[in-house]
Amino acid sequence: QVQLVESGGGLVQPGDSLRLSCAASGRTFSAYDMAWFRQGPGEERELVAFISWDSTYYANSVKGRFSISRDNVENMVYLQMNSLKPEDTAVYYCAGGRNSRSRFSIPAGYDYWGQGTQVTVSS
């Protein structure tokens, strides 16, 4: 039983940075695999970044620019986004699941979702 709430989105210019935050409730947060997905206009929801207790994964489109991290004491997950591009424009969702690794790259691999936060990158 985990509830997720994202924050930190907004309107920025190309090249700017943003840090998204995901606040989680639930006593078993530290046992969950966590991920950030995004869904642009007319696009399918796609995996951006993943983090478990011992590994991370990034989509090729964001490698070197985005960084996922978690704070299990504070029950927080973060997505640091640097060098933002217009194609990064999307609604970003925080997701969590227990033992999600076999299906970690698709939304069906996750049990809990936040409401989403809008990121718009435009000049």
Secondary structure by P-SEA (a helix, b strand, c coil): cbbbbbcbbbbbcccbbbbbbbbbbcccccccccbbbbbccccccccccccccccccccccccccbbbbbbcccbbbbbbbcccccccccbbbbbbbccccccccccccccccccbbbbbbcc
